[in-house]
Amino acid sequence: MTVALWFAVLGAALVVLALWGFAAGYPPAPLAPSRLSPKEQAVLAACADALVPRGGSLPLSATDAGVIAYFDRMLGELPLETRALIKLLLHFLEHGPWVFDRRARLTRQTEAEREATMRAWSTSDVYFQRIALISMRTLLAMAYLADPRVVAALGAEANLSPFEPGASA
């Protein structure tokens, strides 16, 4: 084989591996049909359960509280540009660890590795890592607190008019 043929074979192999890394190896989607792909649902579940895990101090894990269904409904109500940005955020969180930190993609990491990745990103010198994590935490907090079982377990009450005169805070 000539050198050019070796480079062509190597290049083709790298393209196949890159496509595999970006698109394959995800479990079936727990929510179907959905505006979120199986990959996006897996990334969302990985982030959510790293931040609010099953068996933690809060009553339900994030996925048990229905964050995937919440995101699916939320995406349906958002403009296409915003929907695309949220999906881009999910892809950034999935592939960022191997791009920036030479770690496995987020969904391939263990729970402990995900927590370490997210902890590192929360204090990273790279602005996009910090803002991506803050954005996801904010969206996940909204989704988590939308579950009435979580609100009840926290002892909170809905107050839809907090700025009315005489309203309790």
C-alpha positions, -999 to +999 in steps of 0.1 A: +000+000+000+012+035-007+015+062+018-015+081+003-037+050+006-027+046+043-036+082+050-070+077+032-077+045+052-066+063+084-088+094+076-118+072+068-113+053+101-111+086+120-143+099+104-162+067+113-149+069+149-160+106+151-194+098+138-197+069+162-187+092+191-212+119+181-242+097+172-240+062+185-241+044+217-271+060+233-299+040+250-335+041+236-353+073+245-374+071+276-398+096+262-412+090+227-423+108+207-403+138+217-387+169+205-355+156+220-335+129+203-324+098+223-289+114+226-303+146+239-325+128+264-295+108+276-274+139+281-303+156+299-308+127+322-270+124+329-268+161+338-300+161+358-292+130+379-257+143+385-271+175+400-301+158+418-293+121+422-315+093+433-312+086+470-299+120+478-312+145+503-340+156+480-371+134+478-369+126+441-341+124+416-343+148+387-354+122+362-380+108+387-394+144+389-400+144+351-374+168+339-372+152+304-409+156+299-407+192+312-379+200+287-399+184+259-430+206+267-408+236+272-391+232+238-425+231+222-433+265+236-400+282+226-390+299+194-370+278+170-338+298+177-340+293+214-349+256+210-317+252+188-296+270+215-308+246+242-301+216+220-267+230+213-261+234+250-269+197+255-244+187+228-218+210+243-222+194+277-220+159+262-189+164+242-172+192+262-155+168+286-135+150+259-128+183+240-116+203+270-106+178+296-097+146+277-123+127+296-151+104+282-182+121+269-206+129+298-230+100+292-201+075+293-188+088+326-197+072+360-218+092+384-186+102+404-169+112+371-199+133+361-200+151+395-162+157+392-167+171+356-195+194+366-176+205+397-146+213+376-167+232+350-184+253+377-150+268+386-133+266+352-112+294+337-131+287+304-161+310+304-182+288+281-178+258+305-190+279+335-219+295+317-230+262+301-231+246+335-249+276+351-274+276+322-282+239+326-285+241+364-310+269+360-331+251+335-330+219+355-339+237+387-370+251+369-379+216+357-373+200+390-394+225+410-422+222+385-431+188+400-457+193+428-443+163+447-409+181+450-425+214+461-447+196+487-417+176+500-397+209+504-426+223+524-431+251+500-464+266+488-471+282+455-476+320+457-486+332+423-489+368+435-458+374+457-458+412+452-495+418+462-499+439+493-502+416+524-487+386+506-463+365+526-429+359+512 
